[in-house]
Amino acid sequence: MSEPNASASEQDWVTRLADEVVAEATARQGGALTRPIVCASGLSPSGPIHLGNLREVMVPHFVADEIARRGIAVEHIISWDDYDRFRKVPEAVEGVDESWNEHIGKPLTSVPPPHGSGYPNWAEHFKAVMKAALEMLGVTYRGISQTDQYTSGAYREQVLHAMRERDRIDAVLGRYRTRVTEPAPARGGQGKRGAKEVLDAASAQAAELAEEGSGAAGEDDGSGTGGYFPFRPYSTTFGTDSTQVVSYDDETTELTYLATGPGGQQVTETMHLDRDFHGKLVWKVDWPMRWAYEGVDFEPSGVDHQSPGSSFVVGGQLVQEIFGGRQPIGPMYAFVGIAGMAKMSSSKGGVPTPADALVLLEPPVLRWLYVRRRPNQSFTVSFDAELLRLYDEWDALGRKVAGDTAQPGDLAAYSRSVRTASRELTLTPKPVPYRALTSIIDITGGHPEQTLRILEGFDLDGPVRSLDDVRPRLDCASQWVRTQLDPSERTRVRREPNRHLLDSLEPAQREALELLAARLLDDWTLDGLTTLTYGIPKLQAGFDIGEKKLPPEVKKAQRDLFKLLYRLLVDSDTGPRLPTLLLCVGPDRVRRLITG
């Protein structure tokens, strides 16, 4: 299997972005790379971290991995925004009820985890699931807890600097609070979508997220009626950020603020920012501060952060004018949808997570979903029958790669899906079609011995001798049947022949069934049964069983035979692929059901 090369660059968005990041980082470092390139992601564990959030990780991961493949020092960091406020109790999260409303406004690491969790707090509970999924997906990163950073005083100097420069920060933010700007094209290109269309969508998404109150999309900039202060303390009395800064002394670093309790009671509190660390910079200041602190070269973000006046746009001004850094290369990525669901939201809960997807999809296939589309292209993840078609496409690509017929862009996407710069991902040794596996599991109920007997009829570069030969795909398909296949669509094979139908058959139909029954064991494999079921009408019409060019009447006869077989076997006009169905039912039972 060959690796992608420079000829793939015209079709491979990862190569193009990596080229841009390396060139920009080299220029920023004076013409020679003296430190690792930094690619960054940010995740807020405000609830289940869903498949939309995964794009925030996978875009930087693929770019960092490409840079690593070139032998260039690179680091992918993930900032866990676990010091964000708890904004809303998610819906449909097991072990969570309305009592969690009393924790709104606290840092996520100060909120208790769902009932039954083995983790110390809300943030760690949801981070753990995501960490396990990222390990399965082959994502290598350095995690940074913002709770640890703030409460340890790591940002002490940055916070003090922001407070000293609060008037200048306020002035920068003021440029965007009321004016309407002409949209600038997002870096990385927008394909055929116009800039106005993209930014109209961005503004709508930002408004929706801000109204919902989830994560950093609240776009808090620290504005208030008592003057501008870019730091928001967490109350030592109530534990929440229901606080309003009253005054700040630059010399003593004493911050005085009014804290409001759940019953409306108010207390005045003070802290010294040079030694008290229970609070954080507001988001629009926090993000550019971190760009400068970590030396971030590349960090994409969603459309909600790139509308005029939003955090990415304003951050580009603040990082340079206030913190002396540079805005990272930051292409906009489009949202990921789920078939039958509105846009995903962590705070709303009830949305599929990477962990949910990984029980239905092998890790390379989930990686492929995120690498085969450019970041600014939205796509939808479907767990219904569309997932079977996705696997058909994946297997077709695998055959092209094995046969050296894949296009350069497809080859690059496949390579990035099955391996990283540091390791190969687990692939199913003998990739029996996912569609066939779901049919086998559906018909047999997942019975191991029956499943193996049927799989022995598949020859994929050698026979299947053990169920381990088809894992983990078999386990994914089993889960799909259990959780996604509607009970009304389950396949139920007849126990007794359909005497009424058999007695009503015409002579040509009887002849077709007798020919099929007589030849079943000529080649009891998937390929053999495929040839046979398509071949019976050919033989009846006087053609060779391998003939490809057929008149319309023979093709119609094939369709009619398939329909008849489905009615005799499963009392339906359709069903699983017929050769797979025959393998599952077994030769003796097939003969009895089609001939009586």
N, C-alpha and C positions, 0 to 999 in steps of 0.2 A: 504494500500500500504506500503510495507516494505521498509526500507532504506538500502542502500548498506552498507556492513560491511567489515571487514578485508579480508574475503574470496574473495572479488572482486579485491584485490590488484594486483593479477597476470595479470589481464586483463585491469585494469583501470590505464591509464598513469597518471591521476591526482593524485591518491593516492600515486603512486610510487614517483612522483616528490615532493609532499608535504612531504612525509617521509624524502626524501633527504634534502630538504630545512630546515625542522625543526631540523634535526640532525646536519646539518652544522651550522645553526645559533646558536644552543645551544653550540656547541663546540667553536664557535667564541666568545661567550659571557662568556666563562669560565666555562661552564658546567651547567649554569642555565640562563634562559631567563629573562633578566632584562629590556628589551625594546622590543617594537613591532618588529616583523619580517617585513621587507620591501620588497615588490614585486614591480617591476617597469616596466613601458612602456614608450615609447617615440613616439610622433606623430608630424610630421611637416605639418602644414596647408598651404602647398605651393600651394594647389589646392584642388579639391574634395578629401576627405579622403575615400578611396575606400575599397572594401571588402578584398583586400589583406592586407591593413593596419590593418584591424580589428583583424587579427590573432595576431598582436603585442599586442593587448589589451586582447584578450580572453584567451590566454595561461596563463599570469600572473593572470588574474581574476579568472580562475578556480582553480589555485593553492592557491591563497590567500583565496578564498571562502572555500576551503577544510580545510585550516588551521583554519579559523574562526569557522567552524562547530565543530572543536575539542575543542573550547573554548580557543584557544591560541590567544593572542593579535597580530594582523597583520594589515598592512596598504598597500593598493595598491595605488601607486602614478603614475600619468600620467604627464610626462614632455611635455608641449606644446612647441615645438621648434620654437616658433614664432619670435625669434630673429635671425633665419637663414636668409641668403640673399635670395632675390627673384631672382631665377636663370633663369626662363623661363616662358613665357606667355603660360598657358595651352591652348590646343585646345578645341573647342566645349564647352566652358563655357559661358552660357548665360550672356549677359551684359558686355562682355569683348571683346576688339578689339586690333588692333596693337598698339594703343597709350600707352598701358601698357608697351611696350618695354622700354619706357623712365625711368621706375622705376626699371629696372633690376639692382641688386647690393644693393638695399636698404633692410633694415630689413622688414620682412613680415608685421610687425605692422606699418610700415611707408608707405605701399602701399595702395592706395585707394581701396575700395571694388568694386565689379562689379556694374555697373549702376543699380539703383533701389534697392540696398541693404539698409537695415535699420541699418547696423552695421558700426562702425567707421573706420574699416580698413579691409584689405584683410584677415589677420589671423583670426580676430574675426568672419568674415562672414563664413568661412569654419569650424571654431571650433564650431559655434553654431549648425550647422546641425549635427555634430558628437555627441555633448553633448546630444542633444535630442534623438538620436538613442541609445546612451549608457543608458540613463534613461529608455527607453522602454525595453532594454535588461537586466535590473537589475544589471548593473555594478556599484558598489560603489567604489569611488576613491577620491583621493585628487589631484586636478589639480594644476600644477606648471607652471606659465608662465615664460619662460626664458627671455623674455623682462623685466618683473618685477624684476627678480632676478638680471640680469646684471645692469639695469639702476638704481636700488635702491642701488647698492653697496654691495648687499648680498655676492657676491663672491670676494669682495675687497682683502681679505687676500689670497685667493686661486690664484687670478690673479698675485698678487705681488710675491707669492711664485713660481709660474710657471716661471715668468720672471727671478727671481734669479737663478732658476735651469735650465735655458734654455739650457746650454751646456750639462747637463746630459740628458735632454729630447732629445736633438738632437742625442746624442750618442745612446740612446735606439732605436730611430726611424731609425738610421743608420744601425742597425743590420738587418733591414728588407727591406731597400730600394733596395738593389741589389741582395741579396742572395736568392736562391731558397731553401726553407725548405721542409723537409719531412712532409707530412700532419699528424697531430695528430688527433686521432678520437674525434669527437665532443661529449660532455657529453650528456648522455641520450640515446646513441646508435643510430645506423643508419640502423637497420634491416638488410636486405640482400644486401643493397647497399654498395659497397666497399668504403673505405676512398678516394681512388684516384678518383673514379667516382663522389663522393659527392663534393670534392674540385675542380675538374675540372669544374663542374657545377657552383660552387660558384664563381670561377674566371671569368667564362664567364658572369655570371650575374653582378658581380662587374664592369667588364669592360663596359658592356652595360649601367649600371646606371651612371657610371662616365662620359661616353661619352655624355649621355643624359643631365647630369648636374642637377639632381633632388635631392633635400634634402641633407641629410648627406652623401649620397653615393658618393659624390665627393671626399671623403677621403682626404681632405686638411690636411696636417701635419705642415704647416707653413714654409716649405723649401723656400729658396730664394737665390739670388746671393749675397746679401749684408749681409750675416750672418743669423743665425737662430733666429727667434722670434715667440713664440707660441701664440701671441696675434695679432688680426687683428682689427684695428680701423675702425669705420665708419666715413667718412669725414664730418666735420661740414660745409664745403662749398657746397659739392655736395650731401651729404646724403647717399653715397654708400660706399661699401668696396673696391672700386678700389684704393687701397692704398698700399704703400710699406714702411715698417718701415726702417728708415735710421739709427737711433741710439736710445739707451736707457740708462739712468743714474740710476743705482740701488739706489744711495743715495737720489736723489731728486725725483725719479720715473718719470722723464720727458721723454716722448716718442716723438720723432720727426719722421714724416713720410711724404711721398710725395703722394698727392692725385691727381688723374686724372679725369677730367671732361668728359662729353659726347662728347665734340668736340675735345678732345685730350689736352686741356689746363691743365697745372699742377700748383699746389700751394703746398707750404710747410706749414704743420700745426704741432702744438704741443699739447700735453695733458699730464696731470699728473695722473698716474694710481691710486694714493691714493685718488683722489677726482673727477676725470673725468671718466665717465662710459659709453661712447659711443663706444663700441666695445666688442668683445668677444674672448675667447680662440678658437683656431682652433679645428675642430671637434675631431681629434685624441687625443687631450689633454683635451678638454672639457668633453668628455664622462667619462673617468676615474676619472676626478676631481669630477664629480657629484656622481659617485659611492661612493667615500669616503665621500663627503659632506652629502649625504642622508643616508649613511649606508646601501646601497642596498644589499640584500641577494640573490635576484633572479631576473634576467632579461634575457629573451630569445632574440634572434635577428635572422634576416634573413641570408641566405647564403651569401649575398653580404658583410656582416660584418664579416664573419668568414673564408674567404679565407686567405691563408698565407700572412702576412704583413698588413692585413686590421685592422680596428679599434678595433674589439673585441680582436684579438690576441695581438696587440701592447698595447692596453689598459690594458691588464692583467699585463704587465710589468710596465707600468707607474703608475698604481694605487698603487702598492706596493712599487716601488723604489722611487717614487717622492712624492706621496700624503699620504703615510703611511696607505693605506686602503687595502681592499681585493677585488679581482675580484668576482663578484657574480656568483652563479651557472647560467650558461647561455646556455641552449640547443639551437641548431639551429632549426629554424622552416622553413618548405618548403613553397614555394609560393602557392598562391591560384589563380586558373585560372577561366576564364569565358568562357563557351562554345562558340566557334566561334570567340574568341578574343585572342590576344597575351597577354603576361604577363602585369599585370596592372601597371600603372604609374600615380601618382598624377599630375605630371607636364604636362603630355600629355592630361589629361582631357578626357571627354567622356567615363568614365568607371563607372560601377555601384557602388554606395555607400551603406553603411548599410541602410540609409534612403530609397534608391530605393528598396532594398530587403524587407524592412519591410512593404511596401505597398502590397507585394505579399505573404509574409510569416509571420505567427504568430511568435512573439519573441521566444517562446520555440523551434520552429522548426529551426530558424536561429542559436540559441545557440547550438542545437544538431548537426548542420553541423560542428561546430568547436570543439565539445567535443568528437565526436565519432571517430575521427582520431587522431593518435599520432602526435605531433608537426612536426616530421620529415617526415610525409607522406603528399605529395601534394594532393590536391583534386580540383575538378572543380565544380563551381556553374553554374547551368543551369536554365534559366528562360523559356525555351521552354517546350515541352511536358514532358521532363525529370522531371520537377518540379512536375507534377502530380504523377509520379512514386515515387518521394521522399515522397510525402504525403501518398501514399499507404503504404510505409515502416514505416513511423512515426505512422500511425494509427494501423498497425499490431503490432508494438512495444507496443503501448498503451494497446492493448488487452492482450498481453502477461503479461504486468505488472499488469493489473487488475486481471488477472487469476493466478497470482503467478507462471508463467511458464517462465519468462524472465531469461536469463543467467545473472550471477552476473555483468559482464562488461556492458551488455546492460542496466541492471537495474540502475547501477551507472550513466551511461550516461543520461538516462531518468531523473533520480532524479536531476542531475545537470542542465538539460535543463528546468525543470518546476519550480524550486525553487532555491533560494540562502539561505545563512545562515540567511539573514535578512527578506526575504519576498517571497511570492508565486508570480509567474508570471501569467498573465491573460491567461486562457485557454477558448476555446469555450465550453460553457456548453453542447451542444449536437453536437458532431463532425460529422456532415454529411460528407461523403467522399468529399474531395476537387474536385475530378474528376466529381462527380455528380453535385456539385454546379456549376462548370463551364458549364456543359451541360445545366442545368436549366436556367442559366443566358443567355447563348447563344441562347436558343430556345425562351425564353420569352422576351428577351431584358432587363431583370432585372426588369420587372414590379412587384411591391411589392405584390399586391394581388394575381397575378398568381403564383408568387414564393412561397408564403406561402401556397397556395392551394396544390401545388405539394409537398412541404415539409411535409405537414400533412400526406403524405403517407409513411414517414420514421418513424420508431419506434425505437428510441435509448434510452433505459431505460426510456420510456415514450414518448408520442407524442410531436412533435414540435408544439407549440401553438403561438409562436411569432418569428419574424425574429431576435429578440435579442437573442433567444436561439442558433442561429447559427453564432453569431458575436463573435469575429472579422473575423472568417474564411470566412464568406459570403462576407465581404467587400474586403478581399484579392483576393478571386476568381473573384469577379466582376472586379477588377482592372486587373487581369490577362487576362480576356476575352477582355477588352478594349484595352490593350496595347500589348499583346503577341500573341493572336490568329489571324492567317493570315485570311484576309477577304475571301480568296478562300476556307478556311476550315470551314467557318461558316455553321451552320446547318439551312437549309431552308425546313420546313415542307410543303408538298404539300397542296394546297387549295382545289383541286378537285381530285377525284379518277383517277387512271391511267387505263382508260377503256381498252386501247389496251392490257396492261399486264394482266388485270383481265380476258379478253375474251380469252386469250391464255393459261390459266392455265389448268393443268391436274386435273383429279378428286381427286387424293390424296391431291394435293395442296389446292383445294377448300375446301375439308373436314377439313384440318388443320386450315385454316383461319376461317371457320364457328365454329369449336370447340373453337378456341381462342376468337372469338367475343362473343360467348354464355357464356363463363366463366369469362370474364374480371372483372366483379364486385363481383366474389366469394370472392376475397381478394385483394381489391384495395390498396395494399401497395407495397413497393419495394420488400420485401421478397416474398409476394404473387405472384407478377408478374414475379419474377425470377423463382419461382417454376413452374408457368404456362407455360412460354415460353419454358423452357427446357422440360416440361412435355408433351406437345402436341404430339411430335413424339413418346414418350413412349406409350401414350395411343393408338395411331394408330397402334403400333406394338404389342399391347396386354400386355404391362407391366403396373405395377402400377406407378402412377405419381411420387412416391417417390423413385423408384428403382434407385440404384447407379451403379450396374454392368450391363453395356449395351454392346451389340455387336457392331462391327464397323459400320454396316449399320444404326443403330439407331443414332449413333453419327454423321454420315454423314447427316442423315435426319435433325438433329438439326441445323447443319451448313447451310443446304440448306434453311430451314425455316427462319433462321435469315437473310440470304441474301435476300430472297423474301420480308420479312417485311421491310427491309431497302429500297429496291427499291420502294415499295408501299408507304412508308411514306416520304422518303427524296430523292428519285431519285438517290440513291447511293448504292454501294455494302456494305458499312460500315457506321458507324456513332457513336454517343454516345452509351454507354451501353444500350441495348435494353429495359430492365425494366425501366431505368430512362427516356428514350425517350417516352415510353408509358405513364408514369406518367405525363410528360410534355404536351403531345398532348391531353390527356383527353380521357375518354372512348367513348363518343359519336363520336368524330372526328376520333378516331382509327377505330371504327366499320365502319364508312362511307368510310374511305380510303381503308380498307382491304376487304370489301365485296361489295362496290359499292352501 
